[in-house]
Amino acid sequence: MFQDDLQQSGAIAAQGAVAFLLGLDVSFAGTTPNMQLIEELQADRERMKEIQERLKRIEEADQERAKADRERFDRIEEHLKQREQVKKVFFGCAEIGGNWQLAKLKIIWVLTGHCLWAV
């Protein structure tokens, strides 16, 4: 008798737990399910949602950092290209004993992208 009641209540509790995990609304109709287990499962679900949200925020922050790093790298690369162009203009003018005023205008043009012939 006691064994049958124990098996029946265990089966009902197992069915309720499975139904809860599947997200089904279950009425226990007079049975006493293990409420602590159900509360723990609900708490675990909430923690899992929080962890997923944190992971999503971390991934978004990583993407933003990667984008900012790429933009910074592009600016540095452009700056280095400009420096190389300025060196070429400056040393090219020095080697041929050229016009320094023209060299200054070329350097300004390289750095700003604007032609300032009338200085």
C-alpha positions in Angstrom: 0.0 0.0 0.0 2.7 2.5 1.0 4.8 1.4 -1.9 2.0 2.0 -4.4 1.4 5.5 -3.0 5.1 6.4 -3.1 5.3 5.2 -6.7 2.2 7.1 -7.7 3.4 10.4 -6.1 6.8 10.0 -7.7 5.3 9.4 -11.1 3.0 12.5 -10.7 6.0 14.6 -9.6 8.1 13.4 -12.5 5.3 14.2 -15.0 4.9 17.7 -13.4 8.6 18.4 -13.7 8.7 17.3 -17.3 5.7 19.4 -18.1 7.2 22.4 -16.4 10.4 22.1 -18.3 8.5 21.9 -21.5 6.6 25.1 -20.4 3.2 23.5 -20.1 0.7 24.7 -17.5 0.1 21.8 -15.2 -2.6 21.5 -12.5 -1.6 19.0 -9.8 -5.2 18.4 -8.6 -4.7 17.6 -5.0 -1.1 16.3 -5.2 1.8 17.8 -3.4 4.6 18.3 -5.9 8.1 19.2 -4.8 7.7 23.0 -4.8 11.3 23.5 -3.9 12.4 21.7 -7.1 10.0 23.8 -9.2 11.2 27.0 -7.6 14.8 26.0 -8.2 14.0 25.3 -11.9 12.4 28.7 -12.2 15.4 30.3 -10.6 17.7 28.5 -13.0 15.7 29.7 -15.9 15.9 33.3 -14.7 19.7 33.0 -14.2 20.1 31.5 -17.6 18.2 34.4 -19.2 20.4 36.9 -17.2 23.5 35.1 -18.4 22.3 35.2 -22.0 21.6 38.9 -21.7 25.1 39.5 -20.2 26.7 37.5 -23.0 24.8 39.5 -25.6 25.9 42.8 -24.1 29.5 41.6 -23.9 29.4 40.5 -27.6 28.0 43.9 -28.6 30.7 45.7 -26.6 33.4 43.6 -28.3 32.0 44.5 -31.7 32.0 48.2 -30.8 35.6 47.9 -29.5 36.7 46.1 -32.7 35.1 48.8 -34.8 36.8 51.6 -32.8 40.1 49.8 -33.1 39.7 49.4 -36.8 38.9 53.1 -37.2 41.9 54.0 -35.0 44.2 51.8 -37.1 42.9 53.4 -40.3 43.6 56.9 -39.0 47.1 55.9 -38.0 47.7 54.2 -41.3 46.5 57.4 -43.1 48.8 59.5 -40.9 51.8 57.4 -41.7 51.0 57.6 -45.5 50.9 61.4 -45.2 54.2 61.4 -43.4 55.8 59.3 -46.1 54.5 61.7 -48.8 55.8 64.7 -46.8 59.2 63.1 -46.5 59.3 62.4 -50.3 58.4 66.0 -51.1 60.9 67.4 -48.6 63.8 65.2 -49.4 63.1 65.3 -53.1 63.2 69.1 -53.0 66.4 69.1 -51.0 68.2 66.7 -53.3 67.6 68.8 -56.4 68.1 72.2 -54.6 64.6 73.1 -55.5 62.2 75.8 -54.5 61.5 75.6 -50.8 58.3 77.7 -51.1 56.9 75.2 -53.6 57.9 72.3 -51.3 56.0 74.0 -48.4 52.9 74.3 -50.6 53.2 70.7 -51.7 53.5 69.6 -48.0 50.4 71.6 -47.1 48.6 70.1 -50.0 49.6 66.6 -48.9 48.5 67.2 -45.3 45.2 69.0 -46.0 44.2 67.8 -49.4 43.8 71.5 -50.5 46.0 73.3 -53.0 47.1 76.6 -51.6 49.1 78.1 -54.5 48.4 81.7 -53.5 50.2 81.9 -50.1 
